[in-house]
């Protein structure tokens, strides 16, 4: 599952590098590019938080409840990224 999620964000970032991909979208402005970059960055940071907590739990450094907290942090990153994308329009 983590590999699928990382592959998804890698693919989205890879598509974002290609100017032809977004050139097909008529209403994509420079502000949208910035919001897209912020969104992929927030998703990457959120995944780092969750996976770090899972690794720390597996080595016995933190209690299991912290993984739930990290999932909430990840969801906060998701909603913040979606808000920024919506605000860019």
C-alpha positions as protocol buffer text, in pm:
chain_id: "A"
residue {
  index: 1
  type: UNK
  ca { x: 0 y: 0 z: 0 }
}
residue {
  index: 2
  type: UNK
  ca { x: 268 y: 259 z: 81 }
}
residue {
  index: 3
  type: UNK
  ca { x: 443 y: 185 z: -246 }
}
residue {
  index: 4
  type: UNK
  ca { x: 118 y: 245 z: -437 }
}
residue {
  index: 5
  type: UNK
  ca { x: 66 y: 580 z: -264 }
}
residue {
  index: 6
  type: UNK
  ca { x: 424 y: 690 z: -324 }
}
residue {
  index: 7
  type: UNK
  ca { x: 397 y: 581 z: -687 }
}
residue {
  index: 8
  type: UNK
  ca { x: 79 y: 788 z: -723 }
}
residue {
  index: 9
  type: UNK
  ca { x: 244 y: 1107 z: -593 }
}
residue {
  index: 10
  type: UNK
  ca { x: 558 y: 1040 z: -796 }
}
residue {
  index: 11
  type: UNK
  ca { x: 342 y: 1000 z: -1104 }
}
residue {
  index: 12
  type: UNK
  ca { x: 150 y: 1321 z: -1034 }
}
residue {
  index: 13
  type: UNK
  ca { x: 474 y: 1511 z: -984 }
}
residue {
  index: 14
  type: UNK
  ca { x: 619 y: 1358 z: -1300 }
}
residue {
  index: 15
  type: UNK
  ca { x: 312 y: 1465 z: -1496 }
}
residue {
  index: 16
  type: UNK
  ca { x: 345 y: 1813 z: -1348 }
}
residue {
  index: 17
  type: UNK
  ca { x: 693 y: 1845 z: -1495 }
}
residue {
  index: 18
  type: UNK
  ca { x: 564 y: 1803 z: -1849 }
}
residue {
  index: 19
  type: UNK
  ca { x: 436 y: 2138 z: -1980 }
}
residue {
  index: 20
  type: UNK
  ca { x: 227 y: 1959 z: -2242 }
}
residue {
  index: 21
  type: UNK
  ca { x: 23 y: 1784 z: -1975 }
}
residue {
  index: 22
  type: UNK
  ca { x: -111 y: 2107 z: -1829 }
}
residue {
  index: 23
  type: UNK
  ca { x: -116 y: 2289 z: -2163 }
}
residue {
  index: 24
  type: UNK
  ca { x: -421 y: 2078 z: -2245 }
}
residue {
  index: 25
  type: UNK
  ca { x: -597 y: 2240 z: -1952 }
}
residue {
  index: 26
  type: UNK
  ca { x: -714 y: 2578 z: -2073 }
}
residue {
  index: 27
  type: UNK
  ca { x: -748 y: 2747 z: -1732 }
}
residue {
  index: 28
  type: UNK
  ca { x: -417 y: 2644 z: -1573 }
}
residue {
  index: 29
  type: UNK
  ca { x: -233 y: 2961 z: -1465 }
}
residue {
  index: 30
  type: UNK
  ca { x: 105 y: 3018 z: -1293 }
}
residue {
  index: 31
  type: UNK
  ca { x: -79 y: 3043 z: -959 }
}
residue {
  index: 32
  type: UNK
  ca { x: -223 y: 2699 z: -1027 }
}
residue {
  index: 33
  type: UNK
  ca { x: 127 y: 2564 z: -1091 }
}
residue {
  index: 34
  type: UNK
  ca { x: 236 y: 2695 z: -752 }
}
residue {
  index: 35
  type: UNK
  ca { x: -71 y: 2546 z: -581 }
}
residue {
  index: 36
  type: UNK
  ca { x: -5 y: 2212 z: -754 }
}
residue {
  index: 37
  type: UNK
  ca { x: 355 y: 2212 z: -632 }
}
residue {
  index: 38
  type: UNK
  ca { x: 242 y: 2298 z: -279 }
}
residue {
  index: 39
  type: UNK
  ca { x: -18 y: 2020 z: -288 }
}
residue {
  index: 40
  type: UNK
  ca { x: 231 y: 1752 z: -394 }
}
residue {
  index: 41
  type: UNK
  ca { x: 480 y: 1880 z: -135 }
}
residue {
  index: 42
  type: UNK
  ca { x: 220 y: 1867 z: 144 }
}
residue {
  index: 43
  type: UNK
  ca { x: 122 y: 1514 z: 42 }
}
residue {
  index: 44
  type: UNK
  ca { x: 485 y: 1407 z: 49 }
}
residue {
  index: 45
  type: UNK
  ca { x: 535 y: 1562 z: 393 }
}
residue {
  index: 46
  type: UNK
  ca { x: 219 y: 1399 z: 523 }
}
residue {
  index: 47
  type: UNK
  ca { x: 336 y: 1060 z: 403 }
}
residue {
  index: 48
  type: UNK
  ca { x: 674 y: 1112 z: 564 }
}
residue {
  index: 49
  type: UNK
  ca { x: 502 y: 1183 z: 897 }
}
residue {
  index: 50
  type: UNK
  ca { x: 285 y: 871 z: 877 }
}
residue {
  index: 51
  type: UNK
  ca { x: 561 y: 638 z: 760 }
}
residue {
  index: 52
  type: UNK
  ca { x: 803 y: 775 z: 1020 }
}
residue {
  index: 53
  type: UNK
  ca { x: 552 y: 701 z: 1295 }
}
residue {
  index: 54
  type: UNK
  ca { x: 501 y: 348 z: 1163 }
}
residue {
  index: 55
  type: UNK
  ca { x: 876 y: 286 z: 1160 }
}
residue {
  index: 56
  type: UNK
  ca { x: 917 y: 428 z: 1510 }
}
residue {
  index: 57
  type: UNK
  ca { x: 629 y: 207 z: 1628 }
}
residue {
  index: 58
  type: UNK
  ca { x: 785 y: -101 z: 1471 }
}
residue {
  index: 59
  type: UNK
  ca { x: 1110 y: -45 z: 1660 }
}
residue {
  index: 60
  type: UNK
  ca { x: 917 y: 13 z: 1984 }
}
residue {
  index: 61
  type: UNK
  ca { x: 1005 y: 380 z: 2026 }
}
residue {
  index: 62
  type: UNK
  ca { x: 648 y: 515 z: 2037 }
}
residue {
  index: 63
  type: UNK
  ca { x: 303 y: 383 z: 2138 }
}
residue {
  index: 64
  type: UNK
  ca { x: 53 y: 274 z: 1874 }
}
residue {
  index: 65
  type: UNK
  ca { x: -181 y: 568 z: 1933 }
}
residue {
  index: 66
  type: UNK
  ca { x: 72 y: 799 z: 1772 }
}
residue {
  index: 67
  type: UNK
  ca { x: 8 y: 635 z: 1436 }
}
residue {
  index: 68
  type: UNK
  ca { x: -354 y: 748 z: 1463 }
}
residue {
  index: 69
  type: UNK
  ca { x: -238 y: 1099 z: 1545 }
}
residue {
  index: 70
  type: UNK
  ca { x: -7 y: 1097 z: 1243 }
}
residue {
  index: 71
  type: UNK
  ca { x: -299 y: 989 z: 1024 }
}
residue {
  index: 72
  type: UNK
  ca { x: -493 y: 1294 z: 1145 }
}
residue {
  index: 73
  type: UNK
  ca { x: -193 y: 1512 z: 1065 }
}
residue {
  index: 74
  type: UNK
  ca { x: -184 y: 1360 z: 718 }
}
residue {
  index: 75
  type: UNK
  ca { x: -554 y: 1434 z: 671 }
}
residue {
  index: 76
  type: UNK
  ca { x: -489 y: 1793 z: 780 }
}
residue {
  index: 77
  type: UNK
  ca { x: -218 y: 1815 z: 510 }
}
residue {
  index: 78
  type: UNK
  ca { x: -465 y: 1674 z: 255 }
}
residue {
  index: 79
  type: UNK
  ca { x: -735 y: 1927 z: 338 }
}
residue {
  index: 80
  type: UNK
  ca { x: -486 y: 2213 z: 351 }
}
residue {
  index: 81
  type: UNK
  ca { x: -359 y: 2114 z: 7 }
}
residue {
  index: 82
  type: UNK
  ca { x: -711 y: 2088 z: -133 }
}
residue {
  index: 83
  type: UNK
  ca { x: -796 y: 2428 z: 16 }
}
residue {
  index: 84
  type: UNK
  ca { x: -487 y: 2581 z: -144 }
}
residue {
  index: 85
  type: UNK
  ca { x: -576 y: 2424 z: -480 }
}
residue {
  index: 86
  type: UNK
  ca { x: -931 y: 2555 z: -461 }
}
residue {
  index: 87
  type: UNK
  ca { x: -813 y: 2900 z: -353 }
}
residue {
  index: 88
  type: UNK
  ca { x: -573 y: 2923 z: -649 }
}
residue {
  index: 89
  type: UNK
  ca { x: -866 y: 2926 z: -889 }
}
